[in-house]
Amino acid sequence: MGINSWAWNAPKYKNQKITTTDGKFDSKLEYYRWCELVLLEKAKKITDLKRQVKFVLIDKSKYGREISYIADFTYLENGELVIEDTKSSATKTRLYGLKKRLMAERYGILIKEIER
């Protein structure tokens, strides 16, 4: 799992984007959490671990395009779906807050936030 920094384009939230053999991650926090979750899956504490899972919040209509939320991670823990998002204070935007609310309203899912 080697890390190569992306040298181009300054990140929007001053995070350091990285690329590993597991894929591209928007921050070190997201990558480190992925590594922890991989270990938990290997230890059989969680199952069905996935990255960058899309949830449609509002379908495309004559009023505009589809609005969706992309979860950093999803997995099953004790048979229950868990949605995780790595967050810093800078990434807790008003738009994120709205999408978090829509996830709860449409799917009955509360997003588990992983912070620094």
C-alpha positions in Angstrom: 0.0 0.0 0.0 2.4 2.7 -1.1 1.4 6.3 -1.1 2.1 8.8 -3.9 1.0 12.4 -3.4 -0.8 14.3 -6.1 1.4 17.3 -6.9 -1.1 19.2 -9.1 -4.0 21.4 -8.1 -4.1 22.7 -4.5 -6.9 20.9 -2.7 -10.1 22.8 -1.9 -10.0 22.0 1.8 -6.2 21.9 2.3 -6.3 18.1 2.5 -3.6 16.0 0.9 -5.0 13.7 -1.8 -3.2 10.4 -2.2 -3.1 7.4 -4.5 -2.3 3.9 -3.3 -2.7 0.4 -4.6 -6.2 0.5 -3.1 -7.2 3.6 -5.2 -7.4 7.4 -4.9 -8.3 9.0 -1.5 -9.3 12.6 -0.9 -7.3 12.8 2.3 -4.9 11.0 4.5 -7.7 10.6 7.1 -9.8 8.8 4.5 -6.9 6.5 3.5 -6.0 5.7 7.2 -9.7 4.9 8.0 -9.8 2.6 4.9 -6.8 0.7 6.2 -8.5 0.3 9.6 -11.7 -0.9 8.0 -9.7 -3.4 5.8 -8.2 -4.8 9.0 -11.6 -5.0 10.7 -13.0 -6.9 7.6 -10.0 -9.3 7.7 -10.7 -9.9 11.4 -14.4 -10.6 10.5 -15.7 -7.8 12.6 -17.3 -6.2 9.6 -18.3 -7.5 6.1 -19.1 -6.2 2.6 -16.8 -3.2 2.9 -17.1 -0.8 -0.1 -15.7 2.6 -1.1 -17.4 5.5 -2.8 -21.0 4.2 -2.7 -23.5 6.5 -4.4 -27.0 7.1 -2.9 -29.6 9.0 -5.0 -31.2 11.6 -2.8 -33.5 13.2 -5.4 -34.2 11.6 -8.7 -33.7 13.5 -12.0 -36.8 15.3 -13.0 -38.0 18.1 -15.3 -36.8 20.5 -12.6 -33.1 19.4 -12.7 -30.5 16.7 -12.5 -30.2 13.9 -10.0 -28.9 14.9 -6.6 -26.8 12.2 -4.9 -24.5 11.6 -1.9 -21.4 9.5 -2.2 -20.4 7.8 1.0 -16.7 7.3 1.7 -17.3 3.8 3.0 -20.2 1.4 3.6 -20.1 -2.0 5.4 -22.2 -4.4 7.4 -21.6 -4.6 11.2 -23.7 -7.2 13.0 -26.0 -7.3 10.0 -26.6 -3.5 10.0 -25.6 -1.2 7.2 -23.1 1.5 8.3 -22.3 4.6 6.2 -19.1 6.4 7.1 -17.8 9.8 5.9 -14.4 11.2 7.0 -14.8 14.8 7.9 -12.8 17.8 9.0 -14.5 21.1 10.2 -13.8 22.5 6.7 -15.7 19.7 4.9 -18.8 20.0 7.1 -20.4 22.4 4.7 -24.0 23.4 4.5 -24.4 21.2 1.4 -23.1 18.2 3.3 -25.5 19.0 6.2 -28.4 19.0 3.7 -27.3 15.7 2.1 -26.8 14.2 5.6 -30.4 15.1 6.4 -31.7 13.8 3.1 -30.0 10.5 3.8 -31.8 10.2 7.1 -35.2 11.3 5.6 -35.0 9.1 2.4 -33.2 6.0 3.7 -33.5 6.2 7.5 -29.6 6.2 7.6 -27.5 8.2 9.9 -24.0 8.9 8.6 -21.2 8.0 11.0 -18.7 10.8 10.8 -15.0 10.0 11.3 -13.1 13.2 12.3 -9.4 14.0 12.9 
